[in-house]
Amino acid sequence: MERAPELEGERYKIYPARDERILGTVRKIVRGLSHFHGIQSAIRDDHVVADVMRSPLPDEIVDAMRYHHAEPDVLQYAFISLGVGHDIRSHWILRFFERTSFVVAHFGSSEAAAQSATTALENGINRD
């Protein structure tokens, strides 16, 4: 949380993409849901990349996703499993409390996940 002087009173803003604890929790949720939905079990944390949703995923991915929820007002999520023949094994969208959305990619290797994060930074996608 960071103080927001532009807002009236003692107000703060939250930047979940800057907090590794939040991103780690989101990755852990996707690892558990991957097991639950039979995609893959025992996924290593360094095979998963999470970030707040900064822009929509391509329509063809979103249209192919399967939608679920734990409790509709707590966690809604959608995913697509691409299988072992792809660098990205699955894509996920998680939406918490009907307001904060994360996009998550599960990769086949830690190298592919690291390359994805490096490419995002090189393309000017920052962690703000």
N, C-alpha and C positions, 0 to 999 in steps of 0.2 A: 504494500500500500504506500502511496505517496501523497503527501499533502497537496491539495488542489486550491491554491490561493485564488484562482479565478472564480471559484464557487463560493457562495455565501456561507459564512460560518465556518465551523471546524469540519470541513468535508475532505474526503480522501478519494483517490482513484485507485483502482486495482488493475494491474497489468499482469494477467496470468501467464503470458508467454515469457515474462522475465523471471518467473519463479520456478526453479527446477523441481521443487517439491510438488507443485501442481502438475507440471508436465510429466513427472515420474508417476504420479497417481493415474493420470490419463493413460499413459502407456501400460500400466499394470492392469487397468480395467480392460483395455483392448486385448491384452495377452490372455486374461481370463475369459473374455467373451469369445476369443478365437478357439479356446478349448471347448467352451460350452456349445458352440455352434459346429464343432467338428472340423474346423479349418486346419488347425495344427495345435498340438500341445507342447508345453515346455518351451515357449518361444523366449529367446534371450532378449533382455531389455535393449541391448545395443542393435537389435534388428528392427526396432520400432522407432519411428520419428513422429513426434506430435507437435502441433502448433495451434494457435487460435486460428479460426477460419478467417482468412483475410480477403479471399475472393472465392466465388463459387467454383465447384469442380465442373469439368466438362459435362454437358447434358447427357452424353451417351453413358457416362459412368453413373451419374445420379439416377437415370432411368432404369439401369440394370440392378440397382441396389435393392436389398431386402430391408424393410423397415420393421423395427421392434421398439419396445419400451420396457423399462423395469416398472416404473410408475410413470404415467404420462407427464405429470407435472414435476418429476424429479429427473429422469433420464430418458431421453429418446435417442435412438441410434439407428444407423443404417450402415450396411456393409456390402461389399462385393468381394468374392473370393476369385482371384485370377489363377490360382494353381501354382504348382512348383515350376513350371516352365517359364516363368516370368521373373524379372528382377524384383518387381513389387508383387508380393503374394496376395495382399488384400488391402483395400482402401476402406476407411471408416469415417463416418461423421457422427460425433457425439454432441448432443445438445443438453445442457444441464439447466434445470429450473426455467425452462422455456425462454432462455435468454442468451446464454454463453455457449457458443459452438466451437468445437475443435475438429480439425481434420487430422487424420492419423494414417500413416502408411506402414505396412508390415513388409519388410524386405527379406529376401532369401539369405542375406549375409550382412555382417556388420560393415563390410567395405561398401556395399551398395547403399546402405543407410547413411554412412558418413559422406559418400559422394553426393547424395541427395541434399544433405544439409549444406555442403560446400557449394553446390550449384545454386541453391536458393540464396545464399549470401552473395555469391558472385553476380546474381541477377538483380541485386538490390533489394531483396526481401530482408527486412531487418526484424529484430525481436521486440520491437516496441508495441 
